[in-house]
Amino acid sequence: MGNDATHRHDAATWSPLDSDDWYTTRNATTALRDALLAAGLERDFPYLRAEMNAFGQGLVELGRVSPATAERLAELLRLALAAGLRRLEESGAEPPEHRSGRD
């Protein structure tokens, strides 16, 4: 009985460091942080952090941002999407929404 998964990972011994989800979440948070740094938005996301909930699921906390920061982020996303679509058109590839069912 002492070797089953429940016993090894009970509330007293479980650690997020034992979880692949923790490292995946931390890496995703780091990637987002790096992109925000490159965009000059490092001060605009003071609540950005990696977390684990009680069920061991990894979550990236973005937190609250000002309306100006939300507008800036929306503009960056629009520009990135437009650049991606332009690249697809130049390469002759179809956008993902036009490939339905052919993957």
HELIX and SHEET records of a PDB file:
HELIX    1   1 ALA A    5  ARG A    8  1                                   4    
HELIX    2   2 PRO A   16  ASP A   18  5                                   3    
HELIX    3   3 ASP A   20  ALA A   38  1                                  19    
HELIX    4   4 PRO A   67  SER A   91  1                                  25    
HELIX    5   5 PRO A   96  HIS A   98  5                                   3    
SHEET    1   A 2 ARG A  49  MET A  52  0                                        
SHEET    2   A 2 GLY A  58  GLU A  61 -1                                        
END                                                                             
